Amino acid sequence: MANANAPDDIDWDEAARMELEPDAIHESNDGYFFDCPECGSPATIENIIEEGRCNGYLNEQVEGVDFDVENVSCSARLQLEMAYTSDPESET
């Protein structure tokens, strides 16, 4: 679950979590993104995984998205997590 680029001083167990609904993911010319829960700017999946930050923090405009990231103040550290479980193999 650890992000190799995340600082060691973040306690991800204490971080706020949100469950994503199907309409939480958006598509643009640059790929898929979420809205940053702190500042509302686009947060591309690539930037979340690689940088742990939204595009507003990184000052990177998302092509085709009407959101001006200039002068956006954001301190959110972001991390994606995928949880899963497997059904036990059924006996036949």
One Martini backbone bead per residue (centre of mass of N, CA, C, O) as a GRO file, in nm:
protein
   92
    1MET     BB    1   0.050   0.066  -0.006
    2ALA     BB    2   0.297   0.212  -0.068
    3ASN     BB    3   0.454   0.509  -0.157
    4ALA     BB    4   0.764   0.572  -0.279
    5ASN     BB    5   0.715   0.908  -0.270
    6ALA     BB    6   0.641   0.909   0.017
    7PRO     BB    7   0.663   1.022   0.308
    8ASP     BB    8   0.747   0.884   0.622
    9ASP     BB    9   0.552   1.092   0.807
   10ILE     BB   10   0.304   0.934   0.705
   11ASP     BB   11  -0.012   0.827   0.842
   12TRP     BB   12  -0.227   0.631   0.665
   13ASP     BB   13  -0.411   0.518   0.898
   14GLU     BB   14  -0.513   0.836   0.966
   15ALA     BB   15  -0.646   0.882   0.712
   16ALA     BB   16  -0.867   0.986   0.508
   17ARG     BB   17  -1.159   0.829   0.369
   18MET     BB   18  -1.296   0.719   0.044
   19GLU     BB   19  -1.561   0.618  -0.142
   20LEU     BB   20  -1.598   0.531  -0.473
   21GLU     BB   21  -1.790   0.621  -0.722
   22PRO     BB   22  -1.854   0.600  -1.054
   23ASP     BB   23  -1.874   0.936  -1.074
   24ALA     BB   24  -1.568   1.011  -0.970
   25ILE     BB   25  -1.472   0.948  -1.252
   26HIS     BB   26  -1.281   1.109  -1.504
   27GLU     BB   27  -1.253   1.226  -1.846
   28SER     BB   28  -0.981   1.307  -2.061
   29ASN     BB   29  -0.728   1.371  -2.279
   30ASP     BB   30  -0.517   1.268  -2.035
   31GLY     BB   31  -0.742   1.097  -1.887
   32TYR     BB   32  -0.781   1.017  -1.560
   33PHE     BB   33  -0.986   1.160  -1.285
   34PHE     BB   34  -1.009   1.341  -0.987
   35ASP     BB   35  -1.129   1.514  -0.725
   36CYS     BB   36  -1.006   1.704  -0.499
   37PRO     BB   37  -1.093   1.708  -0.160
   38GLU     BB   38  -0.969   2.002  -0.102
   39CYS     BB   39  -0.967   2.189  -0.397
   40GLY     BB   40  -1.101   2.045  -0.677
   41SER     BB   41  -0.893   1.958  -0.847
   42PRO     BB   42  -0.741   1.779  -1.051
   43ALA     BB   43  -0.653   1.414  -1.020
   44THR     BB   44  -0.445   1.230  -1.155
   45ILE     BB   45  -0.350   0.915  -1.147
   46GLU     BB   46  -0.054   0.959  -1.207
   47ASN     BB   47  -0.004   1.180  -0.981
   48ILE     BB   48  -0.087   1.012  -0.744
   49ILE     BB   49   0.121   0.783  -0.781
   50GLU     BB   50   0.391   0.959  -0.834
   51GLU     BB   51   0.331   1.230  -0.624
   52GLY     BB   52   0.071   1.264  -0.426
   53ARG     BB   53  -0.084   1.479  -0.615
   54CYS     BB   54  -0.237   1.734  -0.745
   55ASN     BB   55  -0.263   1.958  -1.006
   56GLY     BB   56  -0.275   2.213  -0.834
   57TYR     BB   57  -0.009   2.172  -0.680
   58LEU     BB   58   0.157   2.118  -0.964
   59ASN     BB   59   0.058   2.309  -1.193
   60GLU     BB   60  -0.141   2.116  -1.386
   61GLN     BB   61  -0.300   2.105  -1.662
   62VAL     BB   62  -0.603   1.976  -1.797
   63GLU     BB   63  -0.700   1.863  -2.082
   64GLY     BB   64  -1.041   1.960  -2.119
   65VAL     BB   65  -1.046   2.121  -1.840
   66ASP     BB   66  -1.245   2.359  -1.652
   67PHE     BB   67  -0.957   2.429  -1.467
   68ASP     BB   68  -0.772   2.656  -1.285
   69VAL     BB   69  -0.455   2.589  -1.130
   70GLU     BB   70  -0.385   2.859  -1.071
   71ASN     BB   71  -0.348   2.948  -0.743
   72VAL     BB   72  -0.355   2.677  -0.597
   73SER     BB   73  -0.422   2.570  -0.268
   74CYS     BB   74  -0.250   2.266  -0.158
   75SER     BB   75  -0.194   1.989   0.098
   76ALA     BB   76  -0.263   1.728  -0.025
   77ARG     BB   77  -0.229   1.387   0.023
   78LEU     BB   78  -0.221   1.117  -0.211
   79GLN     BB   79  -0.391   0.787  -0.232
   80LEU     BB   80  -0.419   0.475  -0.370
   81GLU     BB   81  -0.660   0.206  -0.318
   82MET     BB   82  -0.689  -0.151  -0.334
   83ALA     BB   83  -0.946  -0.371  -0.267
   84TYR     BB   84  -0.971  -0.727  -0.183
   85THR     BB   85  -1.140  -1.040  -0.257
   86SER     BB   86  -1.183  -1.391  -0.228
   87ASP     BB   87  -1.335  -1.655  -0.319
   88PRO     BB   88  -1.378  -1.949  -0.237
   89GLU     BB   89  -1.340  -2.239  -0.351
   90SER     BB   90  -1.547  -2.439  -0.498
   91GLU     BB   91  -1.703  -2.729  -0.447
   92THR     BB   92  -1.758  -3.016  -0.686
   0.00000   0.00000   0.00000
